[in-house]
Amino acid sequence: MANQSSSSSSSSSYPILCASFNQDASHFVIGTREGFKVFDSNTGRLCYERAIGAFIVVEMLFTSSLLAIVGAGEQVLGPCYLQRLIVILQDKTYVYDINKVKILDAIDTVPNLKGLCGFSPSLDGCFLALPASITKGSVLLYNVMELQSHCEIDAHRAPLAAIVLCSNGMHIATASEQGTIIRVHLVSDATKSYSFRRGRYPSTIFSLSFAPSMQIPDILVATSSSGSLHVFSLGFALNQRSRKSSTILGSIIPDSITDVLDPAHRHVLHSAVTAGVKSNAVIRKVDKVADASTPGIASCKATISIITYNGYFQEYSFRLNYQNEPLWTLEHEFNLLSPVSDNASS
C-alpha cells in the first residue's frame, strides 16, 4: 500500500517509523530505528527481520522477496507494484520500470514534503495519485502504464491529507487536512460518487482503505487522530440513493449533500486505538453472509486489520446486517515489538 496519509506529529516519537501492507494485505511490514520486520497478516507470525538501521519507508511487493526501503533521513518514498516503482521527491516524482530499474518518466509536482500518494496495482487501471496543489485539495491522476496524465480532480477546499485508490483503479477516496469529509470519485470521468461525513470536528486522517473488489467496493475504512475507526458503506449508500430519488425531498436536495447528511452510511468504533497515535488500517477481505432470519438477504462481514505506530496489531471483525446494524468484534491483538517469532493471539 502506498504511503497515503500524513500525521500532524512526527513519526519519530513512535517506536514504529513506518508501516505498510502488501498489495493483497496478506503480509505487512514495519520499519523501526533498528531495522524492519515482515509479518503474516493471517497468523501474526514474524516471517523475517533485519537489524540494519532505521527505515522510514518499507514496501513489500505482493508475497515476493522484493522490498522497497528508504533509510531514515532520506526524502524519498518508493512504493513498488508489479511492473512499476514510484520514487517521490520533494517536487518531482519518478516512474521506473521495476524489471529493468530504468526511469520511464519524471513528473514535476507541487512540493510534496509528506510524500503523499495513492496507487492502484491493476494493469487495467494502473494509476498514480498525487497532490496537485498546496492551497486546496486537488489531486492529479497519472496513468503509469501509458505514461500520461489522466485528469485532475478538485476534491476539497483544504489541502489533501490522505489519498487511496481502490485495487482496480476505478475509484479514489480523499480527505483534506480538516478531516471532516471523505469524498469518493470515479476515476474514469473524475465525477464525485459519494461524500461521507467523518465527524463535525477537525481530525487528522491517518489512513483510508477500500475493500478489495472487482467492481464497486462494499466499504471504505478510515482511521484518524480521534482514535476511532470509521466504516463507510458504499453499497448501502447506492441503495439508499436509488430509494431517495423517488421522494420529494430527494428530488430537491442534490445527492452530494444528502449523502453527507445521512448518518446511516457511517459506522464508528470509538476508541479503537489510542487517540493521537498514528495508525494504518486495511480491509483484508469482505464476505457476503446469508442471513438465516431473512432468506435471500445477505449481510456484509469484513476483516479489518490495524497497525498502530506505538507497536500493536489489531484485527477486527465487522458485520453489517441487512437492517444496517453493525457488530464489532476484536479477534486478535498483539505487540509487534515482541521478540517472539510466533505471536500469540489474545
Secondary structure, DSSP 8 states (H G I E B T S, - for coil): ----B--SS-GGGSSEEEEEE-TTSSEEEEEESS-EEEEETTT-BEEEEE-SS-EEEEEE-TTSS-EEEEETT---B--EETTEEEEE-SSEEEEEETTTTEEEEEEE-S--TT---EE---SSS-EEEEE--SSSEEEEEEETTTTEEEEEEEEESS-EEEEEE-TTSSEEEEEETT-SEEEEEETTTTEEEEEEE--SS---EEEEEE---SSS-SEEEEEETTS-EEEEEHHHHHHHHHHHTTSHHHHHS-HHHHHHH-GGGEEEETTSS-TT--EEEEEEEEEEEE-TTSTT-EEEEEEEEEEETTTEEEEEEEEE-TT--EEEEEEEEEETT-S-SB----
